[in-house]
Amino acid sequence: MAVITFANTKGGAGKTTAALILATELARGGARVTVLDADPQRWISSWHGLSGAIPNIEVISEITLASIQGHISENRRTTDYFVIDLAGARNSLLATAIGLSDHVLIPIQGCSMDAKGGAQVLELLGEIRRTSGIEIDHSVVLTRVNSLVTTRALQVVKDLLATRQVRVLNTPIIERAAFRDIFDWGGTLQTLDPQRVSNLDKARENARLFGDEVRRLVPMRRAPSRFSRAA
């Protein structure tokens, strides 16, 4: 099993959308996915309630600092990937979730506020490396990217990350109506009606490429992850 955490201390960075897209893509590929919904807004829990049973996906809500490690321990033998969606805040739960992670994905939109929130996560990863000697793999995923326009602000973010030698995924999350509609209607990109959702085929392809890239970085495995290091 592997633990993938989505983290940015600023809210509205596209974190929950990216987490849900990844979870559904991993599940569509046959992986058993458990989502730990630690965002107080509980958008993924609400989506799950609308959707009913989705093959290979379980969602656990009301994640706390005291419960997160227990949830992973209790479900590790029936889960290939844990996907953790955190609140947009810097707190003890953020630090604990990162410490339990095999990979941290940092969603950033093309704006300086998102970049600053992402930088705080990078600083925390650096603190963990310096104090404990643990190197936690991480990447930035650009979110809500306009499919036609590369803004100056987005280029500034890319340049900043390049100077810090931070890996940026090749696949950004493009701004698509379908990525909003699954929260309103439930289900997955595969169950949405192409007659009602514009550019659904492009959203599906974007999600597939994103899922494939993350799978290459964090391959599915049945053996225990590094969870034991935080015990």
N, C-alpha and C positions, 0 to 999 in steps of 0.2 A: 504494500500500500504506500501511497505518497500523500503528503499534505501540501496543498497549494493555497496560499493566503493572498487575498487581494487587499492592498493597504494603500491608503493616502490619507493624511491627517485632515485634508480639506474635503468637505462634503461636496457632492455634485460633480465629481470627477469622472463619472461613468463606471464606477467600481462595481455596483450591483448588476448593471447590465452586462458588463464583461464577465462577471462571475456566473451569471445565469447562462449566457451563451456558451461558456466553456463547459459548464456542468451538463447541459443538454447535448452538446457535441460529444463529450466523452461517453455519456450514456448511450448515445446513438451508435457509437462504435463498439458497444458491448461491455464497457467498463461499468462496474458497480460504483455509484457515486453517492456519497453522503454530503449534503450541504449543511454546514453549520452557520445558521443565520444569526450573526452577532450584531447586526445593524438594528438599532432600536425602531427604525421605521418598518422593519420586517416585510420588505417588499417581496422577497423570495418566498417567505412563508405564505403571504397572501396569494402569490401566483400559484403555489402548490395547492392551496385550498380551492382555487378556481379550477385547477387542472384535473384534480382527482389523481388517480394512480397513473404515474408516468413510469414506464419500464426502466428499471435500473437506477432510479433516483429516489432517495429518501431525504427529507428535510427536517432538521432539528432546530427549533427556535428557542428563544430565551436563553441564549448562551451567556454565561457569566464567567468571571475570572475563576471562580471556585469550581465550575462545572466543565470547562472546556477540555481539560485533560482527561477527565473521566469519560466524556462522550467519545473521544478518540479511542481510548482504551477499550471501552465496551463494544465498539462497532468495528474495530480494526480487522477482525477476521472475516467480516462480511462486506468489506469495502476495499475497492481498488484505489479510489481517489477520494480524499476529503477536500472539499472546496470551502474555504472560510471567507465569508463576507463580513467585513468589520465596519464599524461606525467611522465616520470621518472625524476622528479625534485622536489625539496623542494621549494614551492612558496605559494603565498596567495591562489591560486585556490585549492591546496592540502588541506590547512587548512580549507577552506570553505566547500569543499566537505566532508571532514571528519566530520565537525560539523553538516552537514545535514544528516549524515548516521545513519541507524539503525544497520548496521554491516559493519566492515571494514575487508576485506580479504587482507592479505599481502603475495604476492607470493615471494618465495625465492627458488633459486636454491642451490645446494650443493657447494657454494663457499663463501669465506669470504666477498667479495665485495657485494654480494647480501644480506648477513646477516647484513652488516653495513647499507645498504640502508633501510632494514626492521627495523633495530634498530632506525633509525631516525623517522620512522612513529610511532613506539612504544613510543618514547620520546615525540612526538607531542600529542599523545593520553594521555600521562601522564600529559602534560602541561594543556590540556583541563580539565582533571579531577581536577587538583589542583586549577586552576584559576576560573572555573565555577561550579565545583561540579558535572559535567555531566560525567557519566561513559558510554562510547561508547563500545559496545560489539565488539570483534575483534578476529580473528584467523589467523594463518599462514597456507598457503597451499604450500606444497613443489611441485616444478614444474620441468619439464624436467628430471624426475628421470629415470635412467636406470632401465629397468625391471629386469635385471639379476644381477647387481652389486650395492652394497651399498658402496660408496666410503668413504674414511677416512674423506674427507672434509664435506660430507653430515652428517656423524656422529657428527662431531664437531659442525655443525649448530644445529642439534637436541639437543645436550648436552647444548649448549648455551641457547636455548629457554627453555629447562627444568629448568635451574637454574633461569630463569626469570619468571617461572610459566606462560608461554605463551601457550595458547591452540594451538595445531597443529592438523589439520584435519587428520582423519584416512586415508583419500583417497588422495594420491598424484596424481599429473598429470604426467602420464608416457610419456616418449618421444616416440611419435608415428607419422608415416608419415601422417596419416589421419588428425592430428591436424594442419599440415602445408598445406595440400592439399585443405582444405576448403577455405583458403585465396586465393589460386591460381585459384580455379575452381568455387567458390561460392557454395551456397546450404548449406546443413547440413550433419552431419555424416550419417543420414538416407538416403540421396539422392546420396551419393557417390557410385561409382560402385565397388563392392568388387573384381571384376576381375582386376581392375586397381590399387587398394590400398591395400598394405600389412597389415595384421593383423587388418582389419577394424572392425571385430567383437570384438576384444579386446579393441580397441579405443572406440567403442560404449558402452561397458560395463564399462570402466573406467569413461566415461562421465556420465553415468547413476548413478553410485555410488557417484560421486562428486556432482551431482545435488541433489540426495536424501539426502546427508549429510547436504548440505547447507539449503535445505528446512526444515530439522528438526531444525536447528539453527534459521532460519528466516522463520517462517510459513507464508503462504499467508493469507492476511486478507484484507477485503474491507474497514475497518475503516481507517481514516487518520493516518499517522505515526507521529513521533515526529518532523516533518518538522517545526511545529509552533514554536519550541524552538529557531530556528535561525532567525525568522522573525524580 
